[in-house]
Amino acid sequence: MIRTRGAIPLIGLLELLIGFIWLWTHPRVNYAAESVRCREAYGRALSRADSARVDQMFGSSQTRGNDNPIRCGELRAAGYL
């Protein structure tokens, strides 16, 4: 007879671990809103100077809880745009 009492919590813990690893290795999920905002700004850029300005723009607004927001240039350099 198979003991399922110990296997069920172990399976749940394994699912949580896999979910955490997936979110950690797929940051595109975390930067979806910023990517949309930056992509729109790059679409409106008409010159290299405009693109350089967008590179320095924050993808999200700076708030108290977000001490180090990501810039559009960082997203573009990382290949998320």
C-alpha positions as CSV (number, residue, x, y, z in Angstrom):
1,M,0.0,0.0,0.0
2,I,1.3,3.5,-1.0
3,R,1.4,6.1,1.7
4,T,-0.1,9.3,0.3
5,R,-0.2,11.3,3.5
6,G,3.4,12.3,3.2
7,A,3.4,12.5,-0.6
8,I,0.7,15.2,-0.9
9,P,2.6,17.9,1.0
10,L,5.8,17.0,-0.8
11,I,4.0,17.4,-4.2
12,G,2.6,20.8,-3.1
13,L,6.0,22.0,-2.0
14,L,7.5,20.8,-5.3
15,E,4.9,22.7,-7.2
16,L,5.7,25.9,-5.3
17,L,9.4,25.5,-5.9
18,I,8.9,25.0,-9.6
19,G,6.6,28.1,-9.8
20,F,9.2,30.2,-7.9
21,I,12.0,29.0,-10.2
22,W,9.9,29.7,-13.3
23,L,9.1,33.3,-12.1
24,W,12.8,33.9,-11.2
25,T,14.1,32.7,-14.6
26,H,11.3,34.4,-16.7
27,P,11.5,38.1,-15.7
28,R,9.4,39.1,-18.7
29,V,6.4,38.3,-16.6
30,N,7.5,40.8,-14.0
31,Y,8.3,43.6,-16.5
32,A,5.2,43.2,-18.7
33,A,3.7,46.6,-17.9
34,E,7.0,48.4,-18.1
35,S,7.7,46.7,-21.5
36,V,4.5,48.0,-22.9
37,R,5.1,51.5,-21.7
38,C,8.7,51.6,-23.1
39,R,7.7,50.0,-26.4
40,E,5.1,52.7,-26.9
41,A,7.7,55.4,-26.1
42,Y,10.2,53.9,-28.5
43,G,7.5,53.8,-31.2
44,R,7.0,57.5,-30.8
45,A,10.7,58.3,-31.0
46,L,11.6,59.9,-34.3
47,S,15.4,60.3,-33.9
48,R,18.4,58.9,-32.1
49,A,18.1,61.7,-29.6
50,D,14.5,60.7,-28.9
51,S,15.6,57.1,-28.4
52,A,18.3,58.2,-26.0
53,R,15.7,60.1,-24.0
54,V,13.5,57.0,-23.8
55,D,16.5,54.9,-22.7
56,Q,16.7,57.1,-19.6
57,M,13.0,57.0,-18.9
58,F,11.6,54.8,-16.1
59,G,9.3,52.1,-17.3
60,S,7.2,52.5,-14.2
61,S,6.7,55.4,-11.9
62,Q,9.0,55.8,-8.9
63,T,7.2,55.0,-5.7
64,R,8.4,54.6,-2.2
65,G,8.3,50.8,-2.3
66,N,10.1,50.8,-5.7
67,D,13.6,52.2,-4.8
68,N,15.3,51.0,-7.9
69,P,12.9,51.1,-10.9
70,I,14.1,49.7,-14.2
71,R,14.8,52.1,-17.1
72,C,13.7,51.5,-20.6
73,G,17.3,51.3,-21.8
74,E,17.9,48.5,-19.3
75,L,14.9,46.6,-20.7
76,R,16.1,47.1,-24.2
77,A,19.7,46.0,-23.4
78,A,18.4,42.9,-21.7
79,G,16.4,42.0,-24.8
80,Y,12.9,42.4,-23.3
81,L,11.7,44.8,-25.9
